[in-house]
């Protein structure tokens, strides 16, 4: 299948046939990584990062040590300002 490069505004645009979009599971707005390999233009779909969803229990895991950490670092939060700190 062939595609023609055309000008749209200040950009060069190439049309991707719908069959290729479907084959690659791409949609309008999908991102492609472009490279040149051995004189050929290669367009690869950008892999999407899947963001893990955490439960409240997972987010709070380790928080039982927060009180100990606050106690150990309380010296850094006590005392009068020594410079131009905003309180």
MMTF fields as JSON, N, C-alpha, C and O atoms, coordinates in Angstrom:
{
  "mmtfVersion": "1.0.0",
  "mmtfProducer": "UNKNOWN",
  "numBonds": 347,
  "numAtoms": 348,
  "numGroups": 87,
  "numChains": 1,
  "numModels": 1,
  "chainsPerModel": [1],
  "groupsPerChain": [87],
  "chainIdList": ["A"],
  "bondAtomList": [4, 2, 8, 6, 12, 10, 16, 14, 20, 18, 24, 22, 28, 26, 32, 30, 36, 34, 40, 38, 44, 42, 48, 46, 52, 50, 56, 54, 60, 58, 64, 62, 68, 66, 72, 70, 76, 74, 80, 78, 84, 82, 88, 86, 92, 90, 96, 94, 100, 98, 104, 102, 108, 106, 112, 110, 116, 114, 120, 118, 124, 122, 128, 126, 132, 130, 136, 134, 140, 138, 144, 142, 148, 146, 152, 150, 156, 154, 160, 158, 164, 162, 168, 166, 172, 170, 176, 174, 180, 178, 184, 182, 188, 186, 192, 190, 196, 194, 200, 198, 204, 202, 208, 206, 212, 210, 216, 214, 220, 218, 224, 222, 228, 226, 232, 230, 236, 234, 240, 238, 244, 242, 248, 246, 252, 250, 256, 254, 260, 258, 264, 262, 268, 266, 272, 270, 276, 274, 280, 278, 284, 282, 288, 286, 292, 290, 296, 294, 300, 298, 304, 302, 308, 306, 312, 310, 316, 314, 320, 318, 324, 322, 328, 326, 332, 330, 336, 334, 340, 338, 344, 342],
  "bondOrderList": [1, 1, 1, 1, 1, 1, 1, 1, 1, 1, 1, 1, 1, 1, 1, 1, 1, 1, 1, 1, 1, 1, 1, 1, 1, 1, 1, 1, 1, 1, 1, 1, 1, 1, 1, 1, 1, 1, 1, 1, 1, 1, 1, 1, 1, 1, 1, 1, 1, 1, 1, 1, 1, 1, 1, 1, 1, 1, 1, 1, 1, 1, 1, 1, 1, 1, 1, 1, 1, 1, 1, 1, 1, 1, 1, 1, 1, 1, 1, 1, 1, 1, 1, 1, 1, 1],
  "groupList": [{"groupName": "UNK", "atomNameList": ["N", "CA", "C", "O"], "elementList": ["N", "C", "C", "O"], "formalChargeList": [0, 0, 0, 0], "bondAtomList": [1, 0, 2, 1, 3, 2], "bondOrderList": [1, 1, 2], "singleLetterCode": "X", "chemCompType": "L-PEPTIDE LINKING"}],
  "groupTypeList": [0, 0, 0, 0, 0, 0, 0, 0, 0, 0, 0, 0, 0, 0, 0, 0, 0, 0, 0, 0, 0, 0, 0, 0, 0, 0, 0, 0, 0, 0, 0, 0, 0, 0, 0, 0, 0, 0, 0, 0, 0, 0, 0, 0, 0, 0, 0, 0, 0, 0, 0, 0, 0, 0, 0, 0, 0, 0, 0, 0, 0, 0, 0, 0, 0, 0, 0, 0, 0, 0, 0, 0, 0, 0, 0, 0, 0, 0, 0, 0, 0, 0, 0, 0, 0, 0, 0],
  "groupIdList": [1, 2, 3, 4, 5, 6, 7, 8, 9, 10, 11, 12, 13, 14, 15, 16, 17, 18, 19, 20, 21, 22, 23, 24, 25, 26, 27, 28, 29, 30, 31, 32, 33, 34, 35, 36, 37, 38, 39, 40, 41, 42, 43, 44, 45, 46, 47, 48, 49, 50, 51, 52, 53, 54, 55, 56, 57, 58, 59, 60, 61, 62, 63, 64, 65, 66, 67, 68, 69, 70, 71, 72, 73, 74, 75, 76, 77, 78, 79, 80, 81, 82, 83, 84, 85, 86, 87],
  "secStructList": [7, 7, 7, 7, 3, 3, 3, 3, 6, 6, 3, 3, 3, 3, 7, 7, 7, 2, 2, 2, 2, 2, 2, 6, 6, 7, 7, 6, 6, 7, 7, 3, 3, 3, 3, 3, 3, 6, 6, 3, 3, 3, 3, 3, 3, 7, 7, 7, 7, 7, 7, 7, 7, 7, 7, 2, 2, 2, 2, 2, 6, 6, 4, 4, 4, 2, 2, 2, 2, 2, 2, 2, 6, 4, 4, 4, 6, 7, 1, 7, 7, 7, 1, 1, 7, 7, 7],
  "xCoordList": [0.844, 0.0, 0.894, 1.905, 0.538, 1.316, 0.599, -0.625, 1.387, 0.859, 1.683, 2.888, 1.039, 1.711, 1.969, 1.106, 3.161, 3.497, 2.953, 3.215, 2.198, 1.627, 1.921, 2.326, 1.713, 1.965, 0.643, -0.378, 0.693, -0.464, 0.082, 0.729, -0.184, 0.427, 1.92, 2.351, 2.717, 4.162, 4.716, 5.932, 3.823, 4.266, 4.095, 3.262, 4.89, 4.717, 3.867, 4.175, 2.8, 1.833, 1.715, 1.671, 1.664, 1.467, 0.208, 0.021, -0.643, -1.88, -1.612, -0.94, -2.145, -2.037, -3.399, -4.4, -3.444, -4.722, -5.365, -4.661, -6.709, -7.423, -7.086, -7.081, -6.81, -6.477, -5.201, -5.11, -4.219, -2.981, -3.231, -2.689, -4.058, -4.381, -5.031, -4.687, -5.966, -6.652, -5.686, -5.724, -4.828, -3.853, -2.912, -2.546, -2.521, -1.586, -2.288, -1.628, -3.616, -4.425, -4.118, -3.935, -4.066, -3.824, -5.106, -6.031, -5.145, -6.306, -5.814, -4.626, -6.708, -6.347, -5.823, -6.473, -4.655, -4.053, -2.988, -2.261, -2.883, -1.832, -0.47, -0.339, 0.532, 1.879, 2.726, 2.623, 3.572, 4.499, 5.92, 6.182, 6.83, 8.258, 8.806, 8.698, 9.395, 9.924, 11.438, 12.113, 11.963, 13.412, 13.744, 12.869, 15.01, 15.49, 16.477, 17.473, 16.195, 17.058, 17.359, 16.45, 18.626, 19.082, 18.372, 17.986, 18.199, 17.588, 16.074, 15.478, 15.442, 13.989, 13.37, 13.935, 12.213, 11.476, 10.73, 9.963, 10.96, 10.308, 9.45, 9.93, 8.187, 7.247, 6.778, 6.133, 7.107, 6.714, 5.767, 5.995, 4.699, 3.809, 4.565, 5.363, 4.31, 4.909, 4.147, 2.92, 4.892, 4.244, 3.697, 4.366, 2.502, 1.844, 2.283, 2.357, 2.575, 2.891, 1.591, 0.692, 1.496, 0.312, 0.584, 1.505, -0.222, -0.031, -0.754, -1.959, -0.005, -0.581, -1.451, -1.09, -2.587, -3.477, -3.233, -3.176, -3.088, -2.809, -4.055, -4.858, -4.197, -5.277, -4.809, -3.619, -5.742, -5.395, -4.436, -3.494, -4.673, -3.794, -2.371, -1.417, -2.221, -0.877, -0.211, 0.989, -0.995, -0.429, 0.026, 1.008, -0.682, -0.352, 0.642, 1.057, 1.029, 1.993, 3.285, 3.821, 3.779, 4.991, 4.723, 5.643, 3.475, 3.18, 3.269, 3.299, 3.311, 3.435, 4.777, 4.947, 5.727, 7.035, 7.081, 8.103, 5.979, 5.96, 6.17, 6.893, 5.549, 5.705, 7.153, 7.675, 7.805, 9.217, 10.08, 10.979, 9.812, 10.565, 10.344, 11.294, 9.106, 8.822, 9.587, 10.108, 9.656, 10.386, 11.876, 12.513, 12.436, 13.868, 14.266, 15.413, 13.338, 13.67, 13.063, 13.089, 12.517, 11.867, 12.858, 12.462, 14.13, 15.134, 15.206, 15.531, 14.91, 15.001, 13.817, 13.878, 12.741, 11.554, 11.42, 10.499, 12.306, 12.22, 13.217, 14.176, 12.989, 13.93, 13.438, 12.444, 14.169, 13.822, 14.425, 15.38, 13.864, 14.441, 15.877, 16.196, 16.725, 18.13, 18.502, 19.612, 17.589, 17.88, 16.661, 16.056, 16.294, 15.141, 14.003, 13.299, 13.819, 12.769, 11.399, 11.215, 10.466, 9.078, 8.372, 8.404, 7.739, 7.071, 5.592, 4.841],
  "yCoordList": [-1.169, 0.0, 1.238, 1.269, 2.24, 3.464, 4.624, 4.634, 5.593, 6.808, 7.971, 7.836, 9.106, 10.27, 11.288, 11.538, 11.871, 12.931, 14.232, 14.552, 14.978, 16.24, 17.323, 17.03, 18.546, 19.674, 20.095, 20.226, 20.304, 20.843, 21.892, 21.567, 23.156, 24.24, 24.204, 24.2, 24.178, 24.107, 22.708, 22.526, 21.696, 20.335, 19.43, 19.681, 18.387, 17.332, 16.253, 15.806, 15.831, 14.899, 13.663, 13.755, 12.503, 11.244, 10.59, 10.539, 10.098, 9.457, 7.994, 7.296, 7.529, 6.117, 5.478, 5.9, 4.475, 3.836, 3.215, 2.691, 3.269, 2.72, 1.253, 0.847, 0.472, -0.943, -1.084, -1.971, -0.216, -0.261, 0.163, -0.431, 1.198, 1.64, 0.499, 0.253, -0.189, -1.296, -2.439, -3.026, -2.753, -3.836, -3.569, -4.493, -2.31, -1.934, -1.491, -1.084, -1.563, -1.137, 0.321, 0.661, 1.173, 2.598, 3.359, 2.846, 4.587, 5.437, 6.844, 7.13, 7.714, 9.114, 9.661, 9.51, 10.291, 10.818, 9.899, 10.298, 8.662, 7.756, 8.335, 9.044, 8.03, 8.535, 7.454, 6.273, 7.89, 6.996, 7.476, 8.679, 6.534, 6.853, 6.697, 5.624, 7.763, 7.73, 7.594, 8.228, 6.756, 6.599, 6.235, 5.86, 6.351, 5.958, 4.825, 4.976, 3.691, 2.515, 2.016, 1.669, 1.982, 1.522, 2.281, 1.692, 3.604, 4.429, 4.313, 4.826, 3.651, 3.49, 4.187, 4.18, 4.783, 5.417, 4.33, 3.565, 4.268, 3.267, 4.005, 4.897, 3.63, 4.239, 3.136, 2.179, 3.276, 2.279, 2.925, 4.056, 2.213, 2.756, 2.963, 2.118, 4.095, 4.367, 3.53, 3.59, 2.751, 1.91, 2.782, 3.693, 2.496, 3.27, 2.754, 1.545, 3.677, 3.297, 3.03, 3.871, 1.874, 1.546, 1.939, 1.427, 2.846, 3.328, 2.407, 2.183, 1.878, 0.98, 1.772, 2.869, 1.214, 1.831, 1.145, -0.083, 1.926, 1.408, 1.494, 2.418, 0.513, 0.567, 1.435, 1.724, 1.841, 2.647, 1.867, 2.438, 0.573, -0.263, -0.239, -0.13, -0.342, -0.321, 1.044, 1.124, 2.112, 3.454, 3.717, 4.425, 3.15, 3.393, 2.391, 2.518, 1.394, 0.407, 1.117, 1.895, 0.865, 1.501, 2.766, 3.327, 3.233, 4.483, 4.317, 5.311, 3.068, 2.868, 3.385, 3.577, 3.609, 4.126, 5.661, 6.261, 6.291, 7.748, 8.452, 9.446, 7.95, 8.59, 8.539, 9.518, 7.405, 7.269, 8.228, 8.87, 8.325, 9.236, 10.685, 11.467, 11.056, 12.415, 12.724, 13.828, 11.762, 11.961, 12.14, 13.005, 11.327, 11.391, 12.685, 13.119, 13.298, 14.515, 15.771, 16.834, 15.662, 16.822, 17.954, 19.12, 17.647, 18.674, 19.647, 20.819, 19.18, 20.032, 20.982, 21.976, 20.684, 21.53, 22.443, 23.258, 22.325, 23.127, 24.269, 24.241, 25.262, 26.378, 27.607, 27.58, 28.687, 29.972, 30.064, 29.356, 30.938, 31.148, 31.661, 32.422, 31.244, 31.677, 32.518, 33.045, 32.638, 33.422, 34.198, 34.891, 34.098, 34.844, 33.89, 34.078, 32.856, 31.887, 32.542, 33.49, 32.036, 32.495, 31.511, 30.306, 32.013, 31.12, 31.118, 30.432],
  "zCoordList": [0.0, 0.0, 0.0, 0.702, -0.766, -0.873, -0.187, -0.062, 0.25, 0.832, 0.289, 0.078, 0.066, -0.497, 0.604, 1.445, 0.592, 1.526, 0.942, -0.217, 1.74, 1.279, 2.318, 3.443, 1.928, 2.825, 3.453, 2.778, 4.77, 5.485, 6.435, 7.431, 6.119, 6.884, 6.628, 5.475, 7.689, 7.537, 7.721, 7.781, 7.813, 8.092, 6.877, 6.006, 6.837, 5.844, 6.498, 7.603, 5.825, 6.399, 5.529, 4.302, 6.175, 5.467, 6.019, 7.235, 5.157, 5.571, 5.895, 5.135, 7.037, 7.414, 7.157, 7.737, 6.303, 5.993, 7.235, 8.098, 7.331, 8.484, 8.78, 9.942, 7.762, 7.971, 8.801, 9.65, 8.563, 9.337, 10.784, 11.716, 10.963, 12.32, 13.101, 14.257, 12.463, 13.129, 13.421, 14.502, 12.469, 12.636, 13.807, 14.533, 13.992, 15.061, 16.338, 17.294, 16.367, 17.511, 17.87, 19.039, 16.84, 17.014, 16.74, 16.111, 17.221, 17.032, 16.741, 16.886, 16.337, 16.119, 17.452, 18.487, 17.422, 18.642, 19.225, 20.134, 18.71, 19.185, 18.812, 17.815, 19.614, 19.345, 18.696, 19.026, 17.759, 17.069, 17.294, 17.333, 17.441, 17.514, 16.107, 15.514, 15.566, 14.212, 14.249, 15.061, 13.356, 13.236, 11.796, 11.015, 11.463, 10.138, 10.343, 11.05, 9.721, 9.824, 8.423, 7.669, 8.081, 6.761, 5.646, 4.636, 5.83, 4.811, 4.716, 3.769, 5.678, 5.663, 6.869, 7.962, 6.657, 7.741, 8.502, 7.917, 9.807, 10.655, 11.671, 12.371, 11.748, 12.707, 13.646, 13.218, 14.939, 15.935, 16.935, 17.364, 17.312, 18.343, 19.649, 20.054, 20.307, 21.614, 22.632, 22.712, 23.407, 24.405, 25.514, 26.0, 25.895, 26.944, 28.296, 28.518, 29.199, 30.566, 31.303, 31.321, 31.9, 32.669, 34.109, 34.745, 34.609, 35.969, 36.931, 36.813, 37.882, 38.876, 39.824, 40.252, 40.143, 41.124, 42.461, 42.528, 43.518, 44.838, 45.709, 45.585, 46.589, 47.568, 48.744, 48.874, 49.587, 50.758, 51.653, 52.203, 51.797, 52.628, 52.092, 52.862, 50.761, 50.168, 50.363, 50.629, 50.229, 50.4, 51.824, 52.046, 52.787, 54.192, 54.762, 55.914, 53.965, 54.442, 54.826, 54.037, 56.004, 56.502, 57.288, 57.883, 57.306, 58.016, 59.528, 60.254, 60.017, 61.462, 61.976, 63.18, 61.074, 61.457, 61.412, 61.748, 60.999, 60.851, 62.195, 62.262, 63.26, 64.57, 65.023, 65.557, 64.812, 65.185, 64.37, 64.913, 63.079, 62.224, 62.639, 62.668, 62.962, 63.427, 64.711, 64.876, 65.611, 66.868, 66.605, 67.207, 65.71, 65.416, 64.714, 64.822, 64.003, 63.252, 63.861, 63.24, 65.074, 65.701, 65.941, 65.928, 66.159, 66.383, 65.208, 65.398, 64.006, 62.818, 62.717, 61.993, 63.439, 63.373, 64.582, 64.634, 65.542, 66.764, 66.72, 65.948, 67.543, 67.646, 66.919, 66.194, 67.136, 66.526, 65.132, 64.813, 64.303, 62.972, 63.095, 64.009, 62.181, 62.232, 61.012, 60.929, 60.087, 58.882, 58.467, 59.285, 57.224, 56.707, 56.377, 55.385, 57.214, 56.98, 57.101, 57.863, 56.356, 56.47, 57.345, 57.098, 58.362, 59.322, 59.057, 59.752]
}
